[in-house]
Amino acid sequence: MTVEVAGVAMRSPVIAASGTFGYGVEFEEILDLAKIGAFVTKGLSLHPMDGNKAPRIIETSSGMMNAIGLQNIGVEAFIKDKMPGIRRMPGVVCIANVFGYTIEDCLGVIERLNDAEGIAMYELNASCPNTKHGGMVFGTDPDSLGDLVHQCKNISKRPLMVKLSPNVTNIGGMARVAQAAGANAVSLVNTFLSLAIDVKTRKPKIANVTGGLSGPAIKPIAVRMVWEVARSVNIPIVGMGGIVKPEDAVEFLLAGATAVEVGTASYADPRAVEKISTGLERWCAANGVTNAADLTGGLRT
């Protein structure tokens, strides 16, 4: 079941996604972290953030929408209060998710994390609006994305994985931009921009008006995007979007992913990541797959 992403060895291709797994330590007594490949922390900003007003999460047909607003305790509190617990967990791979509304914010977070022990790599959230440039989302503008990745990679002491926005017309092109700027890996997809309306009140169901759609409803689109990116770059890909069972993970791997992240499923079942990981191992055994890594890029067309 062992795979390697950007030089980081993992016991399983199945990773707990950012924003759905807290800071990792909260799940220590809920599931066996040794049975999953890694976990990604909640997005870490330079300063603490309260997030958006409620309601900020709703159920949708075969999925959910959220506009939590990247609520987090800030990088300093993470290092002080969460990292000691993470370091006590033997063999656990921690990936720190990093974001900011300016490049300088992202650089500040990475600079602080560089000196913290116990982190294997960074996942750079490129789906934030660049407030210095009128709110243009980093991940939807090639120049902004390239500049962000280049500067973050220059100061990073660890491998840098870039989490791409799916709200673009050419996801393969954006992945190439990230690779050219120095990304060691890419992860995709983040949530899809969406809107739900209460027809009785005629108001948005989420206070922020729009939110990010995730869950099984987006899986076929996410798999297609992973497939497109796999044909565009030669760095590792971590796929995500609606994975709720082992066969879902297999689809992403066949499309070209080296590993996968499980997110929304953890809201329905906090042990979903472990169950999918152990289920994938059983699936491989039942289907004559000696090494899970052999599934990557195995799609027959």
C-alpha positions in Angstrom: 0.0 0.0 0.0 3.0 2.3 0.3 3.2 5.2 -2.1 5.5 8.2 -2.4 4.4 11.8 -3.1 7.1 14.3 -3.8 9.6 12.2 -1.9 7.4 11.7 1.1 6.7 8.0 1.8 3.2 7.1 3.0 1.8 3.9 4.3 -1.3 4.2 2.2 -2.5 6.3 -0.8 -5.4 7.5 1.3 -5.1 10.9 3.0 -7.4 12.9 5.2 -8.3 16.2 3.4 -7.8 19.7 4.8 -10.7 21.3 6.5 -12.4 18.0 7.4 -9.9 16.6 9.8 -9.2 19.4 12.2 -5.5 19.6 13.1 -5.1 15.8 13.2 -4.8 15.4 16.9 -8.5 15.6 17.4 -8.9 12.2 15.6 -6.2 10.4 17.5 -8.7 8.5 19.7 -11.3 8.1 16.9 -9.3 6.1 14.3 -6.0 4.5 13.8 -3.8 7.1 12.1 -1.2 4.5 11.3 -3.7 3.0 8.8 -3.9 6.1 6.6 -1.3 7.7 4.4 -1.3 11.2 5.9 -3.5 13.9 7.1 -3.7 17.6 5.9 -4.3 20.2 8.6 -7.0 22.9 8.4 -5.8 25.8 6.4 -3.3 27.9 8.4 -3.2 31.6 8.1 -0.8 34.2 9.4 -3.3 35.3 12.0 -6.3 33.6 13.6 -9.6 33.8 11.6 -13.2 33.5 12.8 -14.6 32.5 9.4 -18.0 33.4 8.0 -21.3 33.9 9.6 -23.8 31.0 10.0 -25.4 29.3 8.3 -22.2 28.3 6.5 -22.7 24.6 5.8 -25.7 22.8 4.3 -26.5 19.4 2.8 -27.2 19.1 -0.9 -28.2 16.4 -3.2 -25.4 13.8 -2.9 -23.1 16.3 -1.3 -22.7 19.5 0.8 -22.0 23.1 0.4 -19.8 25.1 2.8 -18.7 28.7 3.2 -16.9 28.2 6.5 -14.4 30.9 5.6 -11.2 29.1 6.4 -11.7 29.5 10.2 -8.4 28.6 12.0 -6.3 29.3 15.1 -3.5 30.8 13.1 0.0 29.5 12.5 1.6 30.5 15.8 -1.1 28.8 17.9 -0.9 25.7 15.6 2.9 25.4 16.3 2.5 26.1 20.0 -0.7 24.1 20.8 -1.1 21.4 18.1 2.4 20.4 16.9 3.5 18.9 20.2 0.6 16.4 20.0 1.3 15.7 16.3 5.0 14.9 17.1 3.9 12.4 19.8 2.1 10.3 17.2 4.6 7.8 15.8 5.0 7.5 12.1 2.1 9.9 11.3 2.6 12.0 8.2 1.4 15.6 8.7 0.9 17.9 5.7 0.3 21.6 6.6 -2.2 23.4 4.5 -1.2 27.0 3.9 -3.2 30.0 2.6 -3.3 33.8 2.6 -5.0 36.7 0.8 -1.6 38.1 -0.3 1.6 36.3 -1.3 3.3 37.9 1.7 0.8 36.3 4.0 1.5 32.8 2.5 5.2 33.5 2.8 4.8 34.4 6.4 3.0 31.2 7.2 5.7 29.1 5.5 8.5 30.9 7.1 7.1 30.1 10.6 6.4 26.5 9.7 9.9 26.0 8.3 11.3 25.9 11.8 8.6 23.5 13.2 9.5 19.9 13.4 7.0 17.1 12.5 5.7 18.5 9.1 6.3 16.4 6.0 5.2 18.9 3.3 3.0 21.9 2.6 -0.2 22.0 0.7 -0.6 25.5 -0.7 -4.3 26.6 -1.2 -4.4 28.5 -4.4 -8.1 29.1 -4.2 -8.0 32.3 -2.1 -8.7 35.7 -3.6 -5.7 37.9 -4.0 -6.8 41.0 -2.2 -3.9 43.1 -3.6 -5.2 42.5 -7.1 -8.9 43.1 -6.8 -9.9 39.7 -5.5 -8.8 37.6 -8.4 -8.4 34.0 -7.1 -4.7 32.9 -7.4 -5.6 29.6 -8.9 -7.7 31.0 -11.7 -5.1 33.4 -13.1 -1.9 31.9 -14.6 0.3 34.8 -13.8 -0.9 35.1 -10.2 -0.6 31.3 -9.7 2.9 31.2 -11.1 4.1 34.1 -8.9 2.5 32.6 -5.8 4.0 29.2 -6.3 7.4 30.5 -7.4 7.8 32.7 -4.3 6.5 30.1 -1.9 8.8 27.4 -3.3 11.8 29.7 -3.0 11.5 29.9 0.7 10.1 26.5 1.5 12.3 24.0 3.3 9.8 21.2 2.5 8.1 19.8 -0.6 5.4 22.1 -1.9 2.1 20.6 -3.2 -0.3 23.1 -4.8 -4.0 22.7 -4.4 -5.7 23.8 -7.6 -9.0 25.5 -8.1 -11.5 23.6 -10.3 -13.2 26.8 -11.3 -11.2 27.2 -14.5 -11.6 26.3 -18.2 -8.2 24.5 -18.5 -7.1 22.7 -15.3 -4.2 21.0 -17.2 -2.9 24.4 -18.1 -3.0 25.6 -14.5 -1.2 22.5 -13.4 1.5 23.2 -15.9 1.9 26.7 -14.5 2.3 25.3 -11.0 4.9 22.7 -12.2 6.9 25.3 -14.1 6.9 27.6 -11.0 8.5 24.8 -8.9 5.6 22.8 -7.4 6.6 19.3 -6.3 3.1 18.0 -6.6 -0.5 19.2 -7.2 -3.7 18.3 -5.5 -7.2 18.6 -7.0 -9.9 19.4 -6.9 -11.0 22.0 -4.4 -14.7 22.7 -4.1 -16.8 24.1 -7.0 -18.3 27.5 -6.6 -22.1 27.1 -6.1 -25.3 28.7 -4.9 -28.4 27.2 -3.1 -31.6 29.2 -2.7 -34.5 28.8 -0.2 -37.5 29.1 -2.5 -39.8 30.1 0.3 -37.7 33.0 1.6 -36.0 33.6 -1.8 -32.8 34.1 0.1 -29.5 32.1 -0.2 -29.3 29.1 2.1 -25.8 30.2 3.1 -25.1 33.5 4.7 -22.1 34.1 2.4 -24.5 33.7 -0.6 -22.2 31.3 -2.5 -20.2 28.3 -1.2 -18.1 25.4 -2.2 -19.8 22.2 -3.4 -18.2 18.9 -2.5 -19.2 15.3 -2.0 -20.2 12.5 -4.4 -22.0 14.9 -6.8 -18.7 16.3 -8.0 -16.7 13.0 -8.3 -17.1 12.4 -12.1 -15.9 15.9 -12.8 -13.0 15.6 -10.4 -11.9 12.3 -11.9 -12.0 13.9 -15.3 -9.9 16.8 -14.1 -7.3 14.5 -12.6 -7.1 12.6 -15.8 -6.5 15.9 -17.7 -3.8 17.0 -15.3 -2.1 13.6 -15.5 -1.7 14.1 -19.2 -0.3 17.6 -18.7 2.4 17.3 -15.9 4.9 14.8 -14.7 4.8 15.6 -11.0 2.7 13.6 -8.5 -1.0 14.2 -8.4 -3.2 13.8 -5.3 -6.9 13.5 -6.4 -10.0 14.3 -4.4 -13.7 14.9 -4.8 -16.5 12.8 -3.5 -14.6 9.7 -2.4 -16.8 7.6 -0.1 -15.7 4.1 -0.8 -12.6 2.2 -1.9 -13.7 1.9 -5.5 -13.9 5.7 -5.7 -10.3 5.9 -4.7 -9.4 3.4 -7.4 -11.0 5.6 -10.0 -8.8 8.5 -9.1 -5.7 6.3 -9.1 -6.5 4.9 -12.5 -7.0 8.4 -13.8 -3.5 9.3 -12.8 -3.4 10.1 -9.2 -0.6 8.8 -6.9 -2.7 9.3 -3.8 -6.2 10.6 -2.9 -7.7 12.8 -0.2 -11.0 12.0 1.6 -12.9 15.0 2.8 -16.7 15.3 3.0 -17.1 11.7 3.9 -15.5 12.4 7.2 -18.5 14.5 8.2 -20.9 11.6 7.8 -18.4 9.1 9.4 -15.3 10.3 11.3 -13.6 7.0 10.6 -14.2 7.2 6.8 -10.6 7.8 5.9 -9.4 4.6 7.8 -12.3 2.5 6.4 -11.5 3.6 2.8 -7.8 2.9 3.3 -8.3 -0.6 4.7 -11.0 -1.2 2.1 -8.6 -0.2 -0.6 -6.1 -2.8 0.6 -8.8 -5.5 0.6 -9.9 -4.4 -2.9 -6.3 -4.7 -4.2 -5.9 -8.1 -2.7 -9.2 -9.3 -4.2 -8.3 -7.9 -7.6 -4.8 -9.2 -7.9 -3.1 -5.8 -7.4 0.2 -6.5 -5.7 1.1 -2.8 -5.2 -1.4 0.0 -5.0 1.1 2.3 -6.8 0.6 0.1 -9.9 -2.9 1.5 -10.2 -1.7 5.0 -11.0 -2.4 5.9 -14.6 -3.9 2.5 -15.4 -6.9 3.8 -17.2 -7.5 1.9 -20.5 -8.9 4.0 -23.3 
